[in-house]
Amino acid sequence: LDYATSCNKDSDVRALKRAVDQLDEHLQTVKNTRKGTRDKPEWACLMLGVEPTATLDEVERSYSTISQRMRSAESSNPERIYQVDEAVKILREHLRFAARTRQGRRRLVE
């Protein structure tokens, strides 16, 4: 990536560099949030890339997209697959509990 940006100052390369920077920032946020909060919905939302106000359908859609992409990749990371699986389990449980206790509200936060 750095070689590409040094050889070509095209806007596509700059956009790619920005995307990588945003991904690095997101990864750092996930790492920081993961410390001591593995069982919390906030961590799970970050892992699946959904908003705290996501519905169960949105969580399932995100999980399906991410897991298909990861499992089809030749160099998929088993730890990342495990984390995504854990994240969806946490959110499923949280949303189902919320639906039972809040008379059918299916949101992560009020």
One Martini backbone bead per residue (centre of mass of N, CA, C, O) as a GRO file, in nm:
protein
  110
    1LEU     BB    1   0.059   0.062  -0.023
    2ASP     BB    2   0.297   0.257   0.005
    3TYR     BB    3   0.403   0.207  -0.279
    4ALA     BB    4   0.147   0.300  -0.428
    5THR     BB    5   0.150   0.595  -0.312
    6SER     BB    6   0.437   0.668  -0.429
    7CYS     BB    7   0.357   0.609  -0.743
    8ASN     BB    8   0.043   0.700  -0.684
    9LYS     BB    9  -0.180   0.996  -0.660
   10ASP     BB   10  -0.442   0.884  -0.679
   11SER     BB   11  -0.761   0.880  -0.552
   12ASP     BB   12  -0.785   0.572  -0.509
   13VAL     BB   13  -0.539   0.546  -0.320
   14ARG     BB   14  -0.636   0.743  -0.104
   15ALA     BB   15  -0.894   0.588  -0.038
   16LEU     BB   16  -0.750   0.331   0.051
   17LYS     BB   17  -0.586   0.459   0.280
   18ARG     BB   18  -0.833   0.554   0.443
   19ALA     BB   19  -0.954   0.273   0.482
   20VAL     BB   20  -0.716   0.157   0.639
   21ASP     BB   21  -0.722   0.362   0.869
   22GLN     BB   22  -1.011   0.293   0.960
   23LEU     BB   23  -0.953  -0.003   1.020
   24ASP     BB   24  -0.737   0.045   1.234
   25GLU     BB   25  -0.921   0.203   1.424
   26HIS     BB   26  -1.131  -0.021   1.464
   27LEU     BB   27  -0.937  -0.234   1.574
   28GLN     BB   28  -0.849  -0.073   1.823
   29THR     BB   29  -1.131  -0.050   1.946
   30VAL     BB   30  -1.178  -0.351   1.977
   31LYS     BB   31  -0.935  -0.410   2.157
   32ASN     BB   32  -1.014  -0.213   2.386
   33THR     BB   33  -1.302  -0.333   2.437
   34ARG     BB   34  -1.224  -0.636   2.490
   35LYS     BB   35  -1.107  -0.555   2.751
   36GLY     BB   36  -1.325  -0.695   2.985
   37THR     BB   37  -1.590  -0.711   2.749
   38ARG     BB   38  -1.676  -0.986   2.606
   39ASP     BB   39  -1.994  -0.998   2.731
   40LYS     BB   40  -2.074  -0.746   2.565
   41PRO     BB   41  -2.261  -0.573   2.334
   42GLU     BB   42  -2.050  -0.367   2.240
   43TRP     BB   43  -1.847  -0.567   2.130
   44ALA     BB   44  -2.038  -0.711   1.934
   45CYS     BB   45  -2.102  -0.467   1.758
   46LEU     BB   46  -1.813  -0.422   1.661
   47MET     BB   47  -1.768  -0.704   1.532
   48LEU     BB   48  -2.038  -0.663   1.332
   49GLY     BB   49  -2.107  -0.360   1.254
   50VAL     BB   50  -2.328  -0.251   1.457
   51GLU     BB   51  -2.566  -0.094   1.603
   52PRO     BB   52  -2.716  -0.056   1.914
   53THR     BB   53  -3.010  -0.043   1.743
   54ALA     BB   54  -3.023  -0.318   1.648
   55THR     BB   55  -3.165  -0.577   1.510
   56LEU     BB   56  -3.187  -0.907   1.464
   57ASP     BB   57  -3.183  -0.893   1.155
   58GLU     BB   58  -2.925  -0.718   1.133
   59VAL     BB   59  -2.739  -0.912   1.276
   60GLU     BB   60  -2.780  -1.157   1.088
   61ARG     BB   61  -2.688  -1.019   0.827
   62SER     BB   62  -2.402  -0.949   0.919
   63TYR     BB   63  -2.312  -1.232   0.993
   64SER     BB   64  -2.353  -1.363   0.718
   65THR     BB   65  -2.159  -1.184   0.559
   66ILE     BB   66  -1.901  -1.229   0.727
   67SER     BB   67  -1.890  -1.543   0.732
   68GLN     BB   68  -1.881  -1.590   0.429
   69ARG     BB   69  -1.624  -1.430   0.374
   70MET     BB   70  -1.436  -1.585   0.572
   71ARG     BB   71  -1.490  -1.888   0.474
   72SER     BB   72  -1.397  -1.825   0.165
   73ALA     BB   73  -1.130  -1.766   0.258
   74GLU     BB   74  -0.815  -1.896   0.253
   75SER     BB   75  -0.705  -1.688   0.502
   76SER     BB   76  -0.858  -1.755   0.748
   77ASN     BB   77  -0.929  -1.663   1.083
   78PRO     BB   78  -1.011  -1.846   1.356
   79GLU     BB   79  -1.036  -1.621   1.569
   80ARG     BB   80  -1.233  -1.441   1.413
   81ILE     BB   81  -1.457  -1.647   1.384
   82TYR     BB   82  -1.500  -1.684   1.686
   83GLN     BB   83  -1.572  -1.387   1.751
   84VAL     BB   84  -1.821  -1.368   1.569
   85ASP     BB   85  -1.976  -1.600   1.701
   86GLU     BB   86  -1.983  -1.471   1.984
   87ALA     BB   87  -2.124  -1.207   1.909
   88VAL     BB   88  -2.393  -1.331   1.809
   89LYS     BB   89  -2.466  -1.473   2.072
   90ILE     BB   90  -2.485  -1.223   2.247
   91LEU     BB   91  -2.705  -1.071   2.079
   92ARG     BB   92  -2.922  -1.281   2.081
   93GLU     BB   93  -2.956  -1.298   2.386
   94HIS     BB   94  -3.010  -0.998   2.436
   95LEU     BB   95  -3.258  -0.964   2.245
   96ARG     BB   96  -3.436  -1.185   2.366
   97PHE     BB   97  -3.445  -1.069   2.649
   98ALA     BB   98  -3.556  -0.791   2.568
   99ALA     BB   99  -3.821  -0.897   2.443
  100ARG     BB  100  -3.931  -1.022   2.711
  101THR     BB  101  -3.890  -0.752   2.908
  102ARG     BB  102  -4.012  -0.526   2.671
  103GLN     BB  103  -4.262  -0.606   2.509
  104GLY     BB  104  -4.095  -0.662   2.214
  105ARG     BB  105  -3.842  -0.516   2.216
  106ARG     BB  106  -3.572  -0.518   1.946
  107ARG     BB  107  -3.337  -0.371   2.110
  108LEU     BB  108  -3.035  -0.288   2.258
  109VAL     BB  109  -3.153  -0.003   2.312
  110GLU     BB  110  -3.359   0.267   2.429
   0.00000   0.00000   0.00000
